[in-house]
């Protein structure tokens, strides 16, 4: 590795040498994580919309009585 640097009294190890392959993997992992989180959010949103539609239908039924 290399020498350590001090930032705000905290010892930090020297950064590892970066390679294009390593950076590519980091980007790929980040994109995968973002897509998983996006899909989960869309799934939750679709479920919430379905539940909201059910509640609206029940409310309309009560108003029409």
Secondary structure, 3 states (H helix, E strand, C coil): CCCCEEECCEEECCCCCCCHHHHHHHHHHHHHHHHHHHHHHHHHHHHHHHHHHHHHHHHHHHHCC
